[in-house]
C-alpha cells in the first residue's frame, strides 16, 4: 500500500514537471513564432490528416458498437416482455394439470350406474382427497381455525356466541374453511367467536 502511494506521488510529480516543461516550451515558441495557427502544431499536414482519419474510424467503430448494444438491449427487452406475458398467460398451467385427473374421476363417478350409496360416497370421498392433494402440491392448505384466538387477518367473524368451553375471543365453530397459499391467506375462514 505504501508502495502504491509512493508511485502515485511520483506520477503526480512527473505530471507537474511535464506540464511545467510544456508550458515553458509553448511560451518560448509562441514568442518567436508568427500568429499563424497552422504553425502552432509541429506535426505535418499529412500526420494531422492521418490522425483525423484514425479518429474518425475509431468514432465510427464506437458508434457501430453502440448501435449493436442498443439493438441487443431492445431485443432483450422484447424477449423479457414476451416471457412475462407467457408466464402470466400460462401461470395456471401446472394447477390445471393437477386438477384434470380429479375432473376425470368425477366424470367416471357420474357415469357409474350404481344404486349403492355407500360405494358412491366412498368414491366421492376418494375424489375429494385427490383434489385436496392436488391443491396441497401447489402450496394450498386449509386453515384450522377452531380453538384458535380470533385473528382478523385469517378469520371472518359472522357472529359471536356464548361459550362455557372457550374463553372470549376464541373461535368456537368454523362455518367455511379458510385457505392459505404457502403463507398468504387466499380466503379467510368464516367463523363463530366466543363472547
KELUM-291402 format. One record per residue: x, y, z of N, C-alpha, C in turn. Coordinates in steps of 0.2 Angstrom, whole numbers, padded with zeros to 4 digits, always signed. Layout:
! residues N
XYZXYZXYZ;...
This chain:
! residues 195
+0004-0006+0000+0000+0000+0000+0004+0006+0000;+0010+0006+0004+0014+0012+0004+0018+0013-0002;+0019+0007-0006+0022+0007-0012+0018+0011-0017;+0011+0009-0017+0007+0012-0022+0006+0020-0021;+0006+0022-0014+0006+0029-0013+0012+0032-0015;+0018+0029-0015+0025+0032-0017+0024+0033-0025;+0021+0027-0028+0021+0028-0036+0016+0033-0038;+0010+0034-0034+0006+0040-0035+0009+0047-0035;+0013+0047-0029+0017+0054-0028+0022+0055-0034;+0025+0050-0036+0030+0050-0041+0026+0052-0048;+0021+0049-0049+0017+0051-0055+0014+0058-0055;+0012+0060-0049+0010+0067-0049+0015+0072-0050;+0021+0070-0047+0027+0075-0048+0029+0075-0055;+0029+0069-0059+0031+0069-0066+0026+0073-0070;+0020+0072-0068+0015+0076-0072+0016+0083-0071;+0017+0085-0065+0018+0093-0064+0024+0095-0068;+0030+0091-0068+0036+0093-0071+0035+0093-0079;+0031+0088-0081+0030+0088-0089+0025+0094-0091;+0020+0096-0086+0016+0101-0088+0020+0108-0088;+0024+0109-0083+0028+0115-0082+0033+0115-0089;+0036+0110-0091+0041+0110-0096+0037+0112-0103;+0031+0109-0104+0027+0110-0110+0025+0118-0110;+0023+0120-0104+0021+0127-0103+0027+0132-0105;+0033+0130-0103+0039+0134-0104+0040+0134-0112;+0040+0128-0115+0041+0127-0122+0036+0131-0126;+0030+0131-0124+0025+0134-0128+0026+0142-0127;+0028+0144-0121+0029+0151-0120+0035+0154-0125;+0040+0150-0125+0046+0151-0129+0045+0151-0136;+0041+0146-0138+0040+0145-0145+0035+0150-0148;+0030+0152-0144+0025+0157-0147+0028+0164-0147;+0033+0165-0143+0035+0172-0143+0039+0173-0150;+0042+0168-0152+0046+0169-0158+0043+0167-0164;+0036+0165-0164+0033+0162-0170+0028+0168-0172;+0026+0167-0178+0020+0171-0181+0014+0169-0178;+0009+0173-0179+0002+0171-0176-0002+0166-0181;+0001+0162-0185-0002+0158-0189-0004+0151-0186;-0010+0149-0185-0012+0144-0181-0009+0137-0184;-0008+0137-0191-0006+0131-0194+0001+0129-0192;+0005+0135-0190+0012+0134-0187+0012+0132-0180;+0007+0132-0176+0007+0130-0169+0008+0123-0168;+0006+0119-0172+0007+0111-0171+0013+0109-0175;+0018+0106-0172+0024+0104-0175+0023+0098-0180;+0017+0095-0180+0016+0089-0184+0014+0092-0192;+0016+0088-0196+0015+0089-0203+0007+0089-0205;+0005+0091-0210-0002+0091-0213-0004+0084-0214;+0001+0080-0217-0001+0073-0218-0002+0069-0211;+0002+0071-0206+0001+0067-0200-0005+0069-0197;-0007+0076-0197-0013+0078-0194-0019+0075-0198;-0019+0074-0204-0024+0071-0208-0025+0064-0207;-0019+0060-0206-0019+0053-0204-0022+0052-0197;-0021+0057-0192-0024+0057-0186-0031+0058-0186;-0034+0062-0190-0041+0064-0191-0044+0057-0194;-0041+0054-0199-0044+0048-0202-0044+0043-0197;-0039+0042-0193-0039+0037-0187-0044+0038-0182;-0045+0044-0180-0050+0046-0175-0057+0045-0178;-0058+0047-0184-0065+0046-0187-0066+0038-0188;-0062+0034-0189-0063+0027-0190-0064+0024-0183;-0061+0027-0178-0062+0024-0171-0069+0027-0169;-0071+0033-0170-0078+0035-0169-0083+0031-0172;-0082+0030-0178-0087+0025-0182-0087+0019-0179;-0082+0016-0177-0082+0009-0174-0086+0009-0167;-0085+0015-0163-0088+0015-0157-0096+0016-0158;-0097+0020-0163-0105+0021-0164-0108+0015-0167;-0104+0011-0171-0107+0004-0173-0108+0000-0167;-0103+0000-0162-0104-0004-0156-0110-0002-0152;-0111+0004-0152-0116+0007-0148-0123+0005-0151;-0123+0005-0157-0129+0003-0161-0131-0004-0160;-0126-0008-0160-0127-0016-0159-0129-0017-0152;-0126-0013-0147-0128-0014-0140-0135-0012-0139;-0137-0006-0142-0143-0004-0141-0148-0009-0144;-0147-0012-0150-0151-0017-0153-0152-0023-0149;-0146-0025-0146-0146-0031-0141-0151-0030-0135;-0150-0024-0133-0154-0022-0127-0162-0022-0129;-0163-0019-0135-0170-0019-0137-0173-0026-0138;-0169-0030-0141-0171-0037-0141-0172-0041-0135;-0167-0039-0130-0168-0042-0123-0175-0040-0120;-0176-0033-0121-0182-0030-0118-0188-0034-0121;-0188-0035-0127-0194-0038-0131-0195-0045-0128;-0189-0049-0128-0189-0056-0126-0192-0056-0118;-0190-0052-0114-0192-0052-0107-0199-0050-0107;-0202-0045-0110-0209-0044-0110-0213-0050-0113;-0211-0053-0118-0214-0059-0121-0214-0064-0116;-0209-0066-0112-0208-0071-0107-0213-0069-0101;-0213-0063-0099-0218-0061-0094-0225-0062-0096;-0227-0060-0102-0234-0061-0104-0235-0069-0105;-0231-0073-0107-0232-0080-0107-0233-0083-0100;-0229-0080-0096-0229-0083-0089-0236-0081-0086;-0238-0075-0087-0245-0073-0084-0250-0077-0088;-0250-0078-0094-0255-0082-0098-0255-0089-0096;-0249-0092-0094-0249-0099-0093-0247-0101-0086;-0248-0096-0081-0247-0097-0074-0251-0103-0071;-0257-0103-0073-0261-0109-0070-0260-0115-0073;-0256-0116-0078-0255-0122-0082-0254-0128-0077;-0249-0128-0072-0247-0133-0068-0253-0135-0063;-0257-0130-0061-0263-0131-0057-0268-0135-0061;-0269-0133-0067-0274-0136-0071-0272-0143-0072;-0266-0144-0074-0264-0151-0075-0265-0156-0068;-0264-0153-0063-0266-0156-0056-0273-0158-0055;-0277-0153-0058-0284-0154-0057-0288-0158-0062;-0285-0159-0068-0289-0163-0073-0290-0170-0071;-0285-0173-0068-0287-0180-0066-0293-0181-0061;-0294-0175-0057-0299-0175-0052-0306-0175-0056;-0306-0170-0061-0311-0170-0066-0313-0176-0069;-0308-0180-0071-0309-0186-0075-0312-0191-0070;-0310-0191-0064-0313-0196-0059-0320-0194-0057;-0322-0187-0057-0329-0185-0056-0333-0188-0062;-0331-0187-0068-0335-0189-0073-0336-0197-0073;-0331-0201-0071-0332-0208-0070-0337-0209-0065;-0337-0206-0059-0342-0207-0054-0349-0205-0056;-0349-0200-0060-0356-0198-0063-0359-0203-0068;-0354-0206-0072-0356-0211-0077-0358-0218-0074;-0355-0219-0068-0356-0226-0065-0363-0227-0063;-0366-0233-0065-0373-0235-0064-0373-0239-0058;-0374-0236-0052-0374-0240-0046-0380-0237-0041;-0383-0241-0038-0388-0239-0033-0385-0239-0026;-0379-0242-0025-0376-0242-0018-0373-0236-0016;-0377-0233-0011-0375-0226-0009-0368-0226-0005;-0367-0231-0002-0360-0232+0002-0354-0232-0003;-0355-0235-0008-0349-0236-0013-0348-0229-0017;-0354-0226-0018-0354-0219-0021-0351-0214-0017;-0353-0214-0010-0350-0210-0005-0342-0211-0005;-0340-0217-0005-0333-0219-0004-0329-0216-0010;-0332-0217-0016-0329-0214-0022-0328-0207-0022;-0334-0203-0020-0333-0196-0020-0328-0194-0014;-0328-0197-0009-0323-0196-0004-0316-0197-0007;-0314-0202-0011-0308-0203-0014-0306-0197-0019;-0311-0195-0023-0310-0189-0027-0309-0183-0023;-0312-0182-0018-0311-0176-0014-0304-0176-0011;-0302-0181-0009-0295-0182-0006-0290-0181-0011;-0291-0183-0017-0287-0182-0023-0287-0175-0025;-0292-0171-0024-0292-0164-0026-0288-0160-0021;-0289-0162-0014-0285-0159-0009-0278-0160-0010;-0276-0166-0012-0269-0167-0013-0266-0163-0019;-0270-0162-0024-0268-0158-0030-0267-0151-0027;-0272-0148-0023-0271-0141-0020-0264-0141-0016;-0263-0146-0012-0258-0146-0007-0251-0146-0011;-0251-0150-0017-0245-0150-0021-0243-0143-0024;-0248-0139-0025-0247-0132-0027-0246-0127-0021;-0246-0129-0015-0245-0125-0009-0251-0122-0006;-0257-0125-0008-0263-0123-0005-0265-0127+0001;-0266-0124+0007-0268-0128+0013-0274-0125+0016;-0277-0130+0020-0283-0127+0024-0281-0125+0030;-0284-0120+0033-0283-0117+0040-0287-0120+0045;-0284-0122+0050-0288-0124+0056-0289-0119+0061;-0296-0117+0061-0297-0111+0065-0300-0112+0072;-0304-0118+0073-0307-0119+0079-0302-0120+0085;-0303-0117+0090-0299-0117+0096-0293-0112+0096;-0293-0108+0090-0288-0103+0089-0290-0096+0091;-0286-0092+0094-0288-0085+0095-0290-0082+0088;-0296-0077+0089-0298-0074+0083-0293-0069+0080;-0291-0070+0074-0286-0066+0070-0290-0063+0064;-0291-0056+0064-0295-0053+0058-0291-0054+0052;-0285-0056+0052-0281-0057+0045-0282-0064+0043;-0285-0068+0047-0286-0075+0045-0293-0078+0046;-0297-0074+0049-0304-0076+0051-0309-0070+0049;-0315-0073+0047-0320-0068+0046-0326-0070+0051;-0327-0066+0056-0332-0067+0061-0339-0065+0058;-0343-0070+0059-0350-0069+0056-0355-0068+0062;-0353-0071+0068-0357-0070+0074-0353-0072+0080;-0355-0069+0086-0352-0071+0092-0357-0075+0096;-0355-0080+0100-0359-0084+0104-0356-0085+0111;-0361-0086+0115-0359-0088+0122-0356-0095+0122;-0351-0096+0126-0347-0102+0126-0344-0103+0133;-0346-0109+0136-0343-0111+0143-0337-0115+0142;-0336-0118+0136-0329-0122+0135-0324-0117+0133;-0325-0111+0129-0320-0107+0127-0320-0100+0130;-0314-0097+0131-0314-0091+0133-0315-0086+0128;-0316-0079+0130-0318-0074+0125-0313-0073+0120;-0315-0072+0113-0310-0071+0108-0308-0077+0104;-0310-0083+0106-0308-0089+0104-0313-0092+0098;-0311-0094+0093-0315-0097+0088-0318-0104+0090;-0325-0104+0090-0328-0110+0093-0331-0114+0087;-0332-0111+0081-0335-0115+0076-0333-0112+0069;-0332-0117+0064-0330-0114+0058-0335-0116+0053;-0338-0111+0050-0344-0111+0045-0341-0112+0038;-0335-0110+0036-0332-0111+0030-0325-0111+0031;-0322-0116+0027-0314-0117+0028-0311-0110+0025;-0305-0109+0028-0301-0104+0026-0295-0107+0022;-0291-0104+0018-0286-0107+0014-0280-0102+0014;-0274-0105+0014-0268-0102+0013-0264-0104+0006;-0261-0100+0003-0257-0102-0002-0250-0100+0000;-0246-0105+0002-0240-0105+0006-0241-0101+0012;-0239-0095+0013-0240-0092+0019-0245-0086+0019;-0248-0085+0013-0253-0080+0011-0260-0082+0012;-0264-0078+0015-0271-0080+0016-0275-0079+0009;-0278-0084+0006-0281-0083+0000-0289-0082+0001;-0291-0085+0007-0298-0084+0009-0298-0085+0016;-0301-0080+0020-0301-0081+0027-0307-0086+0029;-0306-0089+0035-0311-0094+0037-0317-0090+0040;-0323-0092+0038-0329-0089+0041-0330-0093+0048;-0331-0089+0053-0331-0092+0060-0336-0089+0065;-0337-0093+0070-0341-0090+0076-0336-0089+0081;-0336-0084+0085-0331-0082+0090-0335-0082+0097;-0332-0084+0102-0334-0084+0109-0334-0077+0111;-0340-0075+0115-0340-0068+0118-0336-0068+0124;
